[in-house]
Amino acid sequence: KDVAKVELGGVFSGVPLSKLQSTEGMQEVLATAKIENMRIRLDNAGIVEKLLDMQARQMGTTRGDLVTQFNAAMPMMLNVIGNPGFQTKLAAALTAFLQDPKSLTIVAAPGAPVPVMQIIGIGQSAPQTLPDVLSVGVTAND
């Protein structure tokens, strides 16, 4: 409770309960499962400040200066994602979170359910498009 609280949630469809209860049914589950929405939320209870303070001490600087350095480097670090629109959203949320680490929420809310097999295929062929396909949003301190 003094570290952080993490919540995971989502709505999946096309997953027959009977198939989840046997290992043989997993292929069928992958073939029929769809993601309707997902949510991951981190509520900081002190761990982020401790990690930032520890890193700042190791670098011989203050937490504020370290956060400034991280935020300045953020756009370049996020270039590996290859999705400028999502990178901008992510950078804004991470910058706000590092400046005042209260909460960070990632939500995938596609307009229509997305088959898991489609997500796997996109992850292998064009992973940079996944945030767009899943309509991923990132917010801080909400």
C-alpha positions in Angstrom: 0.0 0.0 0.0 3.0 2.3 0.4 4.3 1.6 -3.1 1.5 1.8 -5.7 -1.8 0.4 -6.7 -2.2 -1.2 -10.1 -5.6 -1.9 -11.6 -6.1 -4.0 -14.8 -9.4 -4.3 -16.4 -11.1 -4.9 -19.7 -13.9 -6.5 -21.6 -13.3 -9.4 -23.9 -15.9 -11.1 -26.1 -16.0 -14.3 -28.1 -14.4 -16.3 -25.4 -16.6 -19.3 -24.4 -16.0 -20.2 -20.7 -15.9 -23.9 -21.6 -12.8 -23.3 -23.8 -11.0 -21.5 -21.0 -11.2 -24.5 -18.8 -9.2 -26.8 -21.1 -5.8 -26.4 -22.6 -7.1 -27.9 -25.9 -9.5 -24.9 -26.3 -6.8 -22.2 -26.2 -6.3 -22.2 -30.0 -10.1 -21.7 -30.5 -10.0 -18.9 -27.9 -7.3 -17.1 -29.8 -9.3 -17.5 -33.0 -12.5 -16.1 -31.6 -11.5 -13.7 -28.8 -11.9 -10.0 -29.3 -10.9 -7.0 -27.2 -13.6 -4.5 -26.6 -11.7 -2.3 -24.2 -8.8 -2.5 -21.7 -7.6 -0.2 -18.9 -4.4 -0.2 -16.9 -4.0 2.3 -14.1 -1.2 3.0 -11.7 -1.9 5.1 -8.6 1.4 6.1 -7.2 1.8 5.8 -3.4 5.4 6.9 -3.1 7.5 4.5 -5.2 8.0 6.9 -8.1 9.4 9.6 -5.9 11.7 7.0 -4.3 12.9 5.8 -7.6 13.5 9.3 -8.9 15.3 10.3 -5.7 17.5 7.2 -5.9 18.4 7.9 -9.6 19.0 11.5 -8.9 21.4 10.7 -6.0 23.3 8.2 -8.3 23.6 10.9 -10.9 24.6 13.6 -8.4 21.6 15.8 -9.1 18.2 16.7 -7.7 14.9 15.0 -8.5 13.7 18.2 -10.2 16.7 18.4 -12.4 16.4 14.7 -13.2 12.8 15.1 -14.2 13.7 18.0 -16.4 16.4 15.9 -18.1 14.0 13.0 -18.6 11.3 15.3 -20.0 13.7 16.9 -22.4 14.9 13.5 -23.7 11.4 12.0 -23.8 10.6 12.9 -27.5 13.8 11.2 -28.7 13.4 8.2 -26.4 9.8 7.6 -27.7 10.9 7.8 -31.4 11.4 4.0 -31.3 7.6 3.6 -31.2 7.3 5.0 -34.7 3.9 6.6 -34.2 4.2 10.4 -33.9 0.6 11.0 -32.8 0.8 8.4 -30.1 4.2 9.5 -29.1 2.9 13.0 -28.5 0.1 11.7 -26.3 2.4 9.5 -24.4 5.1 12.1 -23.9 2.5 14.6 -22.6 1.2 12.1 -20.1 4.6 10.9 -18.9 5.9 14.5 -18.6 2.9 15.4 -16.4 3.3 12.2 -14.4 7.0 12.7 -13.7 6.4 16.3 -12.6 3.6 15.3 -10.2 3.5 11.5 -10.0 -0.1 10.8 -8.9 -1.6 8.4 -11.5 -1.0 7.1 -15.0 -3.8 5.5 -17.0 -3.7 3.7 -20.3 -7.0 2.9 -22.0 -7.6 1.0 -25.2 -11.1 1.8 -26.5 -11.5 0.8 -30.1 -14.7 1.8 -31.9 -15.5 -1.9 -32.5 -14.1 -5.1 -30.9 -10.7 -6.1 -32.3 -9.9 -9.8 -32.8 -6.9 -10.9 -30.8 -5.5 -12.6 -33.9 -5.6 -9.3 -35.7 -3.7 -7.7 -32.8 -1.1 -10.5 -32.9 -0.7 -10.0 -36.7 -0.3 -6.3 -36.4 2.1 -6.7 -33.5 4.3 -8.8 -35.8 3.9 -6.8 -39.0 3.3 -3.2 -38.0 3.5 -2.7 -34.2 3.6 1.1 -34.5 0.0 1.0 -35.7 -1.4 -0.8 -32.6 -2.1 2.4 -30.6 -4.3 3.6 -33.5 -6.1 0.3 -34.1 -6.9 0.0 -30.4 -7.5 3.8 -30.0 -5.1 3.9 -27.1 -5.2 7.0 -24.8 -2.8 7.9 -22.0 -3.5 10.3 -19.2 -1.8 11.4 -16.1 -3.1 12.5 -12.7 -6.8 12.2 -13.6 
